Amino acid sequence: MFKKYLIPNAQNLPEGTAFTVEAEKYSFLVTKQQGRIFAYENLCPHQNKPLNWSTDSVIDDEGDYLKCHHHGALFSITDGTCITGPCQGRHLRKATVGMEKGDCYLLLP
Ligand code: FES
């Protein structure tokens, strides 16, 4: 059984941007790529720090990857794999995202 947490206004999130949602004791980064909403725990597998410690965007300049500002790791938006950086090959923890009646939710076990 999943617990649902509303992701406010997710459908209107512009491509290439991200915001955080708090659910239970976790922080999640929510972003959109090619019309799909993705959510990952905001915790870099390199040193277990939040990716967004600075005010800079957690999306790289081209809008293709999530970026950890601590040591520059880049992560695939679609599956959370680190494609370059000190934790290459490791993954962000992906959260399940569901839709219901036009609203977008984080679904946590
Ligand atoms: S803590 Fe994210 S790259 Fe080092």
Backbone and ligand atoms as CSV (ligand in chain L), in Angstrom:
chain,resi,resn,atom,element,x,y,z
A,1,MET,N,N,0.848,-1.192,0.000
A,1,MET,CA,C,0.000,0.000,0.000
A,1,MET,C,C,0.889,1.249,0.000
A,2,PHE,N,N,0.609,2.153,-0.925
A,2,PHE,CA,C,1.383,3.389,-1.025
A,2,PHE,C,C,0.696,4.522,-0.262
A,3,LYS,N,N,1.514,5.426,0.242
A,3,LYS,CA,C,0.988,6.679,0.775
A,3,LYS,C,C,1.169,7.730,-0.309
A,4,LYS,N,N,0.152,8.568,-0.494
A,4,LYS,CA,C,0.177,9.576,-1.565
A,4,LYS,C,C,0.509,10.944,-0.992
A,5,TYR,N,N,1.391,11.653,-1.709
A,5,TYR,CA,C,1.740,13.030,-1.339
A,5,TYR,C,C,1.613,13.894,-2.591
A,6,LEU,N,N,0.726,14.865,-2.529
A,6,LEU,CA,C,0.488,15.732,-3.679
A,6,LEU,C,C,1.763,16.478,-4.076
A,7,ILE,N,N,2.059,16.479,-5.369
A,7,ILE,CA,C,3.127,17.324,-5.922
A,7,ILE,C,C,2.410,18.542,-6.492
A,8,PRO,N,N,2.445,19.662,-5.790
A,8,PRO,CA,C,1.630,20.797,-6.205
A,8,PRO,C,C,2.024,21.331,-7.573
A,9,ASN,N,N,1.017,21.500,-8.437
A,9,ASN,CA,C,1.200,22.176,-9.713
A,9,ASN,C,C,2.242,21.510,-10.618
A,10,ALA,N,N,2.427,20.215,-10.486
A,10,ALA,CA,C,3.483,19.523,-11.238
A,10,ALA,C,C,3.283,19.617,-12.746
A,11,GLN,N,N,2.031,19.598,-13.203
A,11,GLN,CA,C,1.787,19.615,-14.646
A,11,GLN,C,C,2.252,20.917,-15.288
A,12,ASN,N,N,2.314,21.982,-14.506
A,12,ASN,CA,C,2.729,23.279,-15.051
A,12,ASN,C,C,4.223,23.544,-14.885
A,13,LEU,N,N,4.951,22.559,-14.381
A,13,LEU,CA,C,6.392,22.717,-14.217
A,13,LEU,C,C,7.051,22.834,-15.591
A,14,PRO,N,N,7.777,23.926,-15.847
A,14,PRO,CA,C,8.454,24.033,-17.149
A,14,PRO,C,C,9.558,22.976,-17.284
A,15,GLU,N,N,9.752,22.507,-18.487
A,15,GLU,CA,C,10.868,21.592,-18.755
A,15,GLU,C,C,12.175,22.290,-18.362
A,16,GLY,N,N,13.129,21.537,-17.856
A,16,GLY,CA,C,14.421,22.118,-17.518
A,16,GLY,C,C,14.448,22.828,-16.180
A,17,THR,N,N,13.427,22.636,-15.372
A,17,THR,CA,C,13.424,23.216,-14.028
A,17,THR,C,C,13.110,22.103,-13.032
A,18,ALA,N,N,13.315,22.401,-11.770
A,18,ALA,CA,C,13.050,21.413,-10.725
A,18,ALA,C,C,12.679,22.140,-9.444
A,19,PHE,N,N,11.953,21.448,-8.592
A,19,PHE,CA,C,11.674,21.986,-7.270
A,19,PHE,C,C,11.665,20.836,-6.279
A,20,THR,N,N,11.653,21.171,-5.001
A,20,THR,CA,C,11.679,20.126,-3.989
A,20,THR,C,C,10.305,19.971,-3.349
A,21,VAL,N,N,10.016,18.743,-2.957
A,21,VAL,CA,C,8.803,18.397,-2.231
A,21,VAL,C,C,9.240,17.611,-1.003
A,22,GLU,N,N,8.703,17.966,0.130
A,22,GLU,CA,C,9.004,17.232,1.357
A,22,GLU,C,C,7.897,16.209,1.602
A,23,ALA,N,N,8.271,14.994,1.921
A,23,ALA,CA,C,7.290,13.965,2.236
A,23,ALA,C,C,7.907,13.048,3.289
A,24,GLU,N,N,7.149,12.863,4.362
A,24,GLU,CA,C,7.674,12.139,5.515
A,24,GLU,C,C,8.985,12.812,5.923
A,25,LYS,N,N,10.043,12.067,6.109
A,25,LYS,CA,C,11.295,12.709,6.533
A,25,LYS,C,C,12.245,12.944,5.365
A,26,TYR,N,N,11.718,12.851,4.136
A,26,TYR,CA,C,12.571,12.928,2.950
A,26,TYR,C,C,12.287,14.184,2.138
A,27,SER,N,N,13.304,14.586,1.379
A,27,SER,CA,C,13.170,15.661,0.411
A,27,SER,C,C,13.332,15.037,-0.976
A,28,PHE,N,N,12.453,15.436,-1.902
A,28,PHE,CA,C,12.508,14.905,-3.261
A,28,PHE,C,C,12.666,16.048,-4.256
A,29,LEU,N,N,13.467,15.787,-5.284
A,29,LEU,CA,C,13.573,16.707,-6.411
A,29,LEU,C,C,12.578,16.256,-7.463
A,30,VAL,N,N,11.780,17.185,-7.926
A,30,VAL,CA,C,10.784,16.887,-8.953
A,30,VAL,C,C,11.156,17.684,-10.193
A,31,THR,N,N,11.178,17.015,-11.336
A,31,THR,CA,C,11.500,17.696,-12.579
A,31,THR,C,C,10.692,17.083,-13.710
A,32,LYS,N,N,10.756,17.696,-14.853
A,32,LYS,CA,C,9.999,17.214,-16.012
A,32,LYS,C,C,10.939,17.121,-17.203
A,33,GLN,N,N,10.816,16.032,-17.960
A,33,GLN,CA,C,11.569,15.893,-19.211
A,33,GLN,C,C,10.656,15.250,-20.240
A,34,GLN,N,N,10.539,15.882,-21.394
A,34,GLN,CA,C,9.681,15.418,-22.483
A,34,GLN,C,C,8.266,15.111,-21.982
A,35,GLY,N,N,7.771,15.999,-21.146
A,35,GLY,CA,C,6.392,15.905,-20.682
A,35,GLY,C,C,6.151,14.949,-19.532
A,36,ARG,N,N,7.156,14.219,-19.127
A,36,ARG,CA,C,6.998,13.267,-18.021
A,36,ARG,C,C,7.583,13.851,-16.732
A,37,ILE,N,N,6.891,13.578,-15.625
A,37,ILE,CA,C,7.337,14.045,-14.323
A,37,ILE,C,C,8.195,12.955,-13.676
A,38,PHE,N,N,9.343,13.374,-13.136
A,38,PHE,CA,C,10.243,12.447,-12.441
A,38,PHE,C,C,10.539,12.991,-11.047
A,39,ALA,N,N,10.732,12.095,-10.102
A,39,ALA,CA,C,11.065,12.512,-8.734
A,39,ALA,C,C,12.156,11.598,-8.187
A,40,TYR,N,N,13.119,12.229,-7.530
A,40,TYR,CA,C,14.237,11.502,-6.920
A,40,TYR,C,C,14.478,12.036,-5.525
A,41,GLU,N,N,14.881,11.139,-4.639
A,41,GLU,CA,C,15.280,11.627,-3.327
A,41,GLU,C,C,16.449,12.592,-3.517
A,42,ASN,N,N,16.391,13.690,-2.795
A,42,ASN,CA,C,17.394,14.748,-2.930
A,42,ASN,C,C,18.626,14.404,-2.102
A,43,LEU,N,N,19.282,13.327,-2.503
A,43,LEU,CA,C,20.427,12.832,-1.755
A,43,LEU,C,C,21.425,12.226,-2.739
A,44,CYS,N,N,22.584,12.851,-2.837
A,44,CYS,CA,C,23.598,12.378,-3.775
A,44,CYS,C,C,24.245,11.099,-3.248
A,45,PRO,N,N,24.389,10.058,-4.086
A,45,PRO,CA,C,25.006,8.821,-3.616
A,45,PRO,C,C,26.500,8.953,-3.335
A,46,HIS,N,N,27.102,10.073,-3.730
A,46,HIS,CA,C,28.540,10.235,-3.481
A,46,HIS,C,C,28.814,10.426,-1.988
A,47,GLN,N,N,28.226,11.464,-1.397
A,47,GLN,CA,C,28.472,11.721,0.032
A,47,GLN,C,C,27.184,11.942,0.809
A,48,ASN,N,N,26.070,11.456,0.264
A,48,ASN,CA,C,24.767,11.571,0.929
A,48,ASN,C,C,24.437,13.004,1.336
A,49,LYS,N,N,24.710,13.928,0.408
A,49,LYS,CA,C,24.363,15.333,0.631
A,49,LYS,C,C,23.245,15.713,-0.331
A,50,PRO,N,N,22.439,16.721,0.032
A,50,PRO,CA,C,21.428,17.202,-0.919
A,50,PRO,C,C,22.095,17.752,-2.170
A,51,LEU,N,N,21.514,17.455,-3.332
A,51,LEU,CA,C,22.093,17.959,-4.576
A,51,LEU,C,C,22.023,19.478,-4.635
A,52,ASN,N,N,21.010,20.064,-4.032
A,52,ASN,CA,C,20.712,21.488,-4.237
A,52,ASN,C,C,21.199,22.355,-3.077
A,53,TRP,N,N,22.391,22.169,-2.618
A,53,TRP,CA,C,22.869,22.960,-1.487
A,53,TRP,C,C,23.039,24.426,-1.845
A,54,SER,N,N,23.276,24.748,-3.124
A,54,SER,CA,C,23.418,26.156,-3.515
A,54,SER,C,C,22.115,26.626,-4.143
A,55,THR,N,N,22.054,27.899,-4.469
A,55,THR,CA,C,20.848,28.425,-5.104
A,55,THR,C,C,20.849,28.187,-6.605
A,56,ASP,N,N,21.945,27.659,-7.154
A,56,ASP,CA,C,21.972,27.350,-8.582
A,56,ASP,C,C,21.004,26.215,-8.895
A,57,SER,N,N,20.566,26.164,-10.140
A,57,SER,CA,C,19.636,25.123,-10.560
A,57,SER,C,C,20.274,23.739,-10.422
A,58,VAL,N,N,19.470,22.749,-10.090
A,58,VAL,CA,C,19.966,21.368,-10.056
A,58,VAL,C,C,19.872,20.717,-11.431
A,59,ILE,N,N,19.434,21.483,-12.414
A,59,ILE,CA,C,19.423,20.997,-13.796
A,59,ILE,C,C,20.623,21.628,-14.515
A,60,ASP,N,N,21.340,20.826,-15.292
A,60,ASP,CA,C,22.517,21.365,-15.973
A,60,ASP,C,C,22.104,22.399,-17.027
A,61,ASP,N,N,23.076,23.108,-17.568
A,61,ASP,CA,C,22.783,24.225,-18.467
A,61,ASP,C,C,21.994,23.802,-19.705
A,62,GLU,N,N,22.194,22.591,-20.183
A,62,GLU,CA,C,21.483,22.121,-21.380
A,62,GLU,C,C,20.102,21.565,-21.049
A,63,GLY,N,N,19.800,21.392,-19.772
A,63,GLY,CA,C,18.490,20.878,-19.369
A,63,GLY,C,C,18.370,19.375,-19.477
A,64,ASP,N,N,19.494,18.680,-19.576
A,64,ASP,CA,C,19.460,17.241,-19.810
A,64,ASP,C,C,19.675,16.389,-18.566
A,65,TYR,N,N,20.322,16.935,-17.542
A,65,TYR,CA,C,20.738,16.127,-16.398
A,65,TYR,C,C,20.478,16.850,-15.081
A,66,LEU,N,N,20.237,16.058,-14.026
A,66,LEU,CA,C,20.274,16.599,-12.675
A,66,LEU,C,C,21.732,16.717,-12.266
A,67,LYS,N,N,22.036,17.787,-11.555
A,67,LYS,CA,C,23.434,18.067,-11.231
A,67,LYS,C,C,23.589,18.242,-9.727
A,68,CYS,N,N,24.599,17.565,-9.176
A,68,CYS,CA,C,24.955,17.790,-7.778
A,68,CYS,C,C,26.039,18.857,-7.738
A,69,HIS,N,N,25.790,19.925,-7.020
A,69,HIS,CA,C,26.731,21.041,-7.017
A,69,HIS,C,C,27.947,20.813,-6.120
A,70,HIS,N,N,27.935,19.780,-5.312
A,70,HIS,CA,C,29.087,19.561,-4.432
A,70,HIS,C,C,30.338,19.205,-5.232
A,71,HIS,N,N,30.230,18.186,-6.087
A,71,HIS,CA,C,31.411,17.762,-6.846
A,71,HIS,C,C,31.088,17.529,-8.313
A,72,GLY,N,N,29.946,18.026,-8.772
A,72,GLY,CA,C,29.647,18.062,-10.200
A,72,GLY,C,C,29.085,16.805,-10.814
A,73,ALA,N,N,28.615,15.858,-10.033
A,73,ALA,CA,C,28.035,14.644,-10.622
A,73,ALA,C,C,26.798,15.008,-11.445
A,74,LEU,N,N,26.640,14.339,-12.589
A,74,LEU,CA,C,25.460,14.514,-13.436
A,74,LEU,C,C,24.678,13.211,-13.461
A,75,PHE,N,N,23.351,13.329,-13.346
A,75,PHE,CA,C,22.470,12.164,-13.271
A,75,PHE,C,C,21.426,12.229,-14.379
A,76,SER,N,N,21.180,11.089,-15.005
A,76,SER,CA,C,20.094,10.982,-15.979
A,76,SER,C,C,18.775,11.358,-15.322
A,77,ILE,N,N,17.993,12.192,-15.985
A,77,ILE,CA,C,16.684,12.550,-15.436
A,77,ILE,C,C,15.717,11.373,-15.545
A,78,THR,N,N,15.876,10.539,-16.555
A,78,THR,CA,C,14.894,9.470,-16.747
A,78,THR,C,C,15.107,8.262,-15.839
A,79,ASP,N,N,16.361,7.977,-15.438
A,79,ASP,CA,C,16.529,6.808,-14.561
A,79,ASP,C,C,17.440,7.051,-13.353
A,80,GLY,N,N,17.988,8.259,-13.215
A,80,GLY,CA,C,18.764,8.597,-12.017
A,80,GLY,C,C,20.188,8.088,-12.008
A,81,THR,N,N,20.654,7.500,-13.112
A,81,THR,CA,C,22.031,6.993,-13.166
A,81,THR,C,C,23.023,8.147,-13.228
A,82,CYS,N,N,24.090,8.052,-12.434
A,82,CYS,CA,C,25.173,9.029,-12.512
A,82,CYS,C,C,26.004,8.697,-13.743
A,83,ILE,N,N,26.056,9.655,-14.692
A,83,ILE,CA,C,26.773,9.394,-15.943
A,83,ILE,C,C,28.188,9.963,-15.925
A,84,THR,N,N,28.459,10.875,-15.006
A,84,THR,CA,C,29.823,11.370,-14.849
A,84,THR,C,C,29.957,11.992,-13.469
A,85,GLY,N,N,31.166,11.928,-12.928
A,85,GLY,CA,C,31.399,12.466,-11.588
A,85,GLY,C,C,31.905,11.386,-10.657
A,86,PRO,N,N,32.088,11.720,-9.387
A,86,PRO,CA,C,32.722,10.789,-8.448
A,86,PRO,C,C,31.887,9.558,-8.104
A,87,CYS,N,N,30.603,9.575,-8.441
A,87,CYS,CA,C,29.767,8.397,-8.154
A,87,CYS,C,C,29.238,7.787,-9.448
A,88,GLN,N,N,30.006,7.890,-10.522
A,88,GLN,CA,C,29.590,7.363,-11.826
A,88,GLN,C,C,29.120,5.914,-11.704
A,89,GLY,N,N,27.960,5.633,-12.298
A,89,GLY,CA,C,27.395,4.284,-12.274
A,89,GLY,C,C,26.427,4.048,-11.121
A,90,ARG,N,N,26.465,4.912,-10.111
A,90,ARG,CA,C,25.508,4.765,-9.017
A,90,ARG,C,C,24.222,5.522,-9.368
A,91,HIS,N,N,23.214,5.438,-8.512
A,91,HIS,CA,C,21.898,5.971,-8.860
A,91,HIS,C,C,21.322,6.837,-7.751
A,92,LEU,N,N,20.569,7.843,-8.174
A,92,LEU,CA,C,19.673,8.514,-7.237
A,92,LEU,C,C,18.516,7.564,-6.941
A,93,ARG,N,N,17.916,7.724,-5.770
A,93,ARG,CA,C,16.762,6.889,-5.416
A,93,ARG,C,C,15.506,7.479,-6.069
A,94,LYS,N,N,14.960,6.717,-6.996
A,94,LYS,CA,C,13.802,7.183,-7.760
A,94,LYS,C,C,12.532,6.962,-6.957
A,95,ALA,N,N,11.652,7.932,-7.003
A,95,ALA,CA,C,10.349,7.800,-6.348
A,95,ALA,C,C,9.289,7.532,-7.413
A,96,THR,N,N,8.297,6.770,-7.039
A,96,THR,CA,C,7.186,6.503,-7.946
A,96,THR,C,C,6.286,7.730,-8.000
A,97,VAL,N,N,5.932,8.111,-9.215
A,97,VAL,CA,C,5.034,9.246,-9.421
A,97,VAL,C,C,3.762,8.714,-10.070
A,98,GLY,N,N,2.620,9.110,-9.545
A,98,GLY,CA,C,1.341,8.664,-10.097
A,98,GLY,C,C,0.427,9.842,-10.373
A,99,MET,N,N,-0.535,9.601,-11.245
A,99,MET,CA,C,-1.528,10.630,-11.575
A,99,MET,C,C,-2.895,10.148,-11.114
A,100,GLU,N,N,-3.686,11.076,-10.615
A,100,GLU,CA,C,-5.064,10.753,-10.250
A,100,GLU,C,C,-5.908,12.010,-10.422
A,101,LYS,N,N,-6.915,11.910,-11.253
A,101,LYS,CA,C,-7.835,13.031,-11.496
A,101,LYS,C,C,-7.088,14.323,-11.833
A,102,GLY,N,N,-6.038,14.190,-12.630
A,102,GLY,CA,C,-5.320,15.368,-13.091
A,102,GLY,C,C,-4.263,15.886,-12.147
A,103,ASP,N,N,-4.157,15.300,-10.957
A,103,ASP,CA,C,-3.128,15.714,-10.024
A,103,ASP,C,C,-2.006,14.691,-9.987
A,104,CYS,N,N,-0.822,15.156,-9.642
A,104,CYS,CA,C,0.378,14.329,-9.630
A,104,CYS,C,C,0.777,14.056,-8.179
A,105,TYR,N,N,1.139,12.823,-7.880
A,105,TYR,CA,C,1.459,12.433,-6.517
A,105,TYR,C,C,2.781,11.670,-6.437
A,106,LEU,N,N,3.474,11.863,-5.332
A,106,LEU,CA,C,4.539,10.934,-4.945
A,106,LEU,C,C,3.857,9.749,-4.282
A,107,LEU,N,N,4.275,8.551,-4.645
A,107,LEU,CA,C,3.705,7.342,-4.040
A,107,LEU,C,C,4.827,6.665,-3.262
A,108,LEU,N,N,4.746,6.698,-1.947
A,108,LEU,CA,C,5.793,6.138,-1.107
A,108,LEU,C,C,5.305,4.871,-0.424
A,109,PRO,N,N,6.179,3.871,-0.345
A,109,PRO,CA,C,5.762,2.621,0.287
A,109,PRO,C,C,5.517,2.788,1.788
L,1,FES,S1,S,28.208,14.894,-2.949
L,1,FES,FE1,FE,27.335,14.929,-4.944
L,1,FES,S2,S,29.016,14.788,-6.279
L,1,FES,FE2,FE,29.884,14.709,-4.310
